[in-house]
Amino acid sequence: MGEVIIYYRPQVITYVNELVFSLYKNHYFGFMEDALSYKDKLLDFIENNISDFPYKTTPFTLVHFGSYYMFYNSTKRTTWYIFFEKKDDKYLVTYISNNHQPISGFLL
């Protein structure tokens, strides 16, 4: 297996950066540093696990988000769904959502 290369769609980067401000603004975290740490843990999980974490094929109704997805349990109440495309050792993260969004009802 070669070097794993991970790319992110610009929309994903924008979403993750806006997430930090939203979590802080809506008082999920009392300090901006904690919201940044939460984001960093999500991205670290992707970077460290996308190539070997068991992934699933995206259901047909959601395939426009990406062909595959994996999940990350960040807290007892929040599961993140990371959608992506892959070819050999190259990955493109195409969309990120969580179990608090309606699309989670379509995922196993």
C-alpha positions as CSV (number, residue, x, y, z in Angstrom):
1,M,0.0,0.0,0.0
2,G,1.4,3.4,-1.0
3,E,1.1,6.7,0.8
4,V,-2.4,7.7,1.6
5,I,-3.5,11.1,0.1
6,I,-6.6,12.8,1.3
7,Y,-8.3,15.7,-0.4
8,Y,-11.3,17.7,0.8
9,R,-13.9,19.4,-1.3
10,P,-13.9,23.1,-0.6
11,Q,-17.5,22.9,0.8
12,V,-16.3,20.4,3.4
13,I,-13.5,22.7,4.6
14,T,-16.0,25.6,4.7
15,Y,-18.5,23.5,6.7
16,V,-15.9,22.3,9.2
17,N,-14.6,25.9,9.8
18,E,-18.2,27.2,10.2
19,L,-18.9,24.4,12.6
20,V,-16.4,25.8,15.0
21,F,-18.1,29.2,15.2
22,S,-21.5,27.6,15.4
23,L,-20.6,25.3,18.3
24,Y,-19.1,28.2,20.2
25,K,-21.9,30.7,19.3
26,N,-24.6,28.2,20.3
27,H,-22.9,27.5,23.6
28,Y,-22.0,23.9,23.0
29,F,-18.5,24.9,24.1
30,G,-17.7,27.7,26.5
31,F,-14.3,28.4,24.9
32,M,-13.4,28.8,21.3
33,E,-10.3,26.6,21.9
34,D,-12.6,23.7,22.9
35,A,-14.6,24.1,19.7
36,L,-11.3,24.2,17.7
37,S,-10.2,21.0,19.5
38,Y,-13.5,19.3,18.6
39,K,-12.9,20.1,15.0
40,D,-9.3,19.0,15.1
41,K,-10.4,15.6,16.6
42,L,-12.8,15.1,13.8
43,L,-10.2,15.9,11.1
44,D,-7.6,13.8,12.9
45,F,-10.0,10.9,12.9
46,I,-10.4,11.2,9.1
47,E,-6.7,11.6,8.5
48,N,-5.7,8.7,10.6
49,N,-8.5,6.2,9.8
50,I,-9.9,6.7,6.3
51,S,-7.7,4.2,4.7
52,D,-8.3,1.3,7.1
53,F,-11.6,2.1,9.0
54,P,-14.4,-0.2,7.9
55,Y,-16.6,1.9,5.5
56,K,-20.0,1.3,4.0
57,T,-21.4,1.8,0.6
58,T,-23.7,4.9,0.6
59,P,-27.4,4.1,0.0
60,F,-28.7,5.1,-3.4
61,T,-30.7,8.0,-2.0
62,L,-27.6,9.6,-0.6
63,V,-25.0,8.6,-3.2
64,H,-24.8,12.2,-4.4
65,F,-22.9,12.9,-1.2
66,G,-20.2,10.3,-2.0
67,S,-20.0,6.6,-2.9
68,Y,-18.8,5.5,0.6
69,Y,-19.1,6.6,4.1
70,M,-17.7,5.9,7.5
71,F,-18.7,7.2,10.9
72,Y,-17.0,8.8,13.9
73,N,-18.6,8.9,17.4
74,S,-17.4,12.1,18.8
75,T,-19.7,12.0,21.9
76,K,-22.3,9.8,23.3
77,R,-25.0,11.8,21.5
78,T,-23.2,12.8,18.2
79,T,-22.1,10.5,15.4
80,W,-20.4,12.1,12.4
81,Y,-20.8,10.6,8.9
82,I,-17.9,11.2,6.5
83,F,-18.7,10.6,2.8
84,F,-16.0,10.1,0.4
85,E,-14.7,8.8,-3.0
86,K,-11.7,6.6,-3.2
87,K,-9.3,5.4,-5.9
88,D,-6.3,3.3,-4.8
89,D,-4.7,5.3,-2.0
90,K,-6.3,8.6,-2.8
91,Y,-9.4,9.8,-1.0
92,L,-11.7,12.7,-1.6
93,V,-13.9,13.7,1.4
94,T,-17.0,15.0,-0.3
95,Y,-19.5,15.7,2.5
96,I,-19.7,15.6,6.3
97,S,-22.9,15.4,8.3
98,N,-24.1,14.1,11.7
99,N,-26.9,12.1,13.3
100,H,-28.7,15.3,14.2
101,Q,-29.5,15.9,10.4
102,P,-32.4,14.3,8.5
103,I,-30.1,12.3,6.2
104,S,-28.9,10.1,9.1
105,G,-32.3,8.3,8.9
106,F,-31.1,6.7,5.6
107,L,-27.8,5.4,7.1
108,L,-27.3,2.1,8.9
